[in-house]
């Protein structure tokens, strides 16, 4: 990151701010996008669906006759874009986005409305002008608004109610319905250095901002908020007790009007370096984020996508038959005054009578005996019948978990009893029915919302004999009861 950029300036002001992609057993893989350069910073990606473009901030040269630069001669930060092809690859070198916005000030993280016709952007508050240079690090940051009119973006206008004189206001993010703006600021009334705040859009105007409170904010820095399509809030923080190194990405959810305790998202998204600006697409199976993990000096844009294969229709979990009625038609005649029929099962159970109803504790191989027992002495007078009795498993992914779960309760979900004959299992994928997923044969999970959920276990592997790739999937309904509290968290067993 170069001196004078909005990215580094904010990090330094806040007091400080790998190639891990391609992991064999990770639910997600990440790729450093090809346009990222070790010579420049590229960060704060935003997907503009209306144009099929990925917009991002970079301190590349924006071209033109007048070269805008910092006091040290490095290019100012402006907006650039690349276009995505049908195969999801991005075409060509980055191009300047909205050249009419280029001026003598840095531009920073931005967000668009759903239609792509309005932009809320970060930039220096004092504008040197189109043919003047950057004024230096004392030029604070503010949030501005620009509209797309007549094929051009209008001159950014400062949103007075959101900004505060003498303090930085930056990194805008919009809720899915566009009626709430989240942002970062170091203004008074917070809990730390940079805090997250929000403002609601009511009757055509933004309301007085409110701090998001101590559940979200700490005595450290909370910056770069983004909002997922499902309303989940992502942001970055350097809170020392919960980070892997520098800035890590966290998320929280709004439940019954209250934000629940933020959780750090796992590797490969977070690393020992600065990880920022998490932008999931759709249902979260893919998206973008920024990190300086590649060369530790410049920020790059990374693309992530799930490694989970496509599973066909999952079958409801079939429970093996464990209970049977045993009887013997050819039993010998006995004197019931001194003898009795007794069934003995190898699971340790015994029942008296010519007929017995017995439930085995689980699948497995058992032996069953019917004996004539002397009631007075307790000895076996005669063995009537003895045979091997298998209680067979059903070929399917097996989901072992409670039927009823309490909110906040750590629950183990295990697929270790899955049984396959025609299929060689390799990887296990869990879907908890609330938008969260995990990978591993055994995982632990917390639900935060009561309700009825369909837990799906998908298994990928190879067909016996042919070795062709194949999948199997089953599901089980669970009921979650209780009150809301913490955000879900997953741990995968080794």
Secondary structure, 3 states (H helix, E strand, C coil): CCCCCHHHHHHHHCCCCCCCCCCCCCCEEEEECCCCCCCCCEEEEEEECCCCEEEEEECCCCCCCCCCECCCCCECCEEEEEEECCCCCEEEEEEECCHHHCCCCCEEEEEECCCCCEEEEEEECCCCCCCCCCCCCCCCEEEEEEEEECCEECCCEECCCCCCCCCCEEEEEECCCCCEEEEEECCCCCCCCEEEEEEEEECCEECCCEECCCCCCCCCEEEEEEECCCCCEEEEECCCCCCCCCCEEEEECEECCEECCCEECCCCCCCCCCEEEEEEECCCCEEEEEECCCCCCCCEEEEEEECCCCCCCCEECCCCCCEEEEECCCCCCCCCCCEEEEEEECCCCEEECCEEEEECCCCEEEEEEEEEEECCCCCEEEEEEEEEEEECCCCECCCECCCEEECCCCEEEECCCCECCCEEEEEEEEECCCCCEEECCEEEECCCCCEEEEEEEEEEEEECCCCCEEEEEEEEEEEEECCCCCCCCEEECC
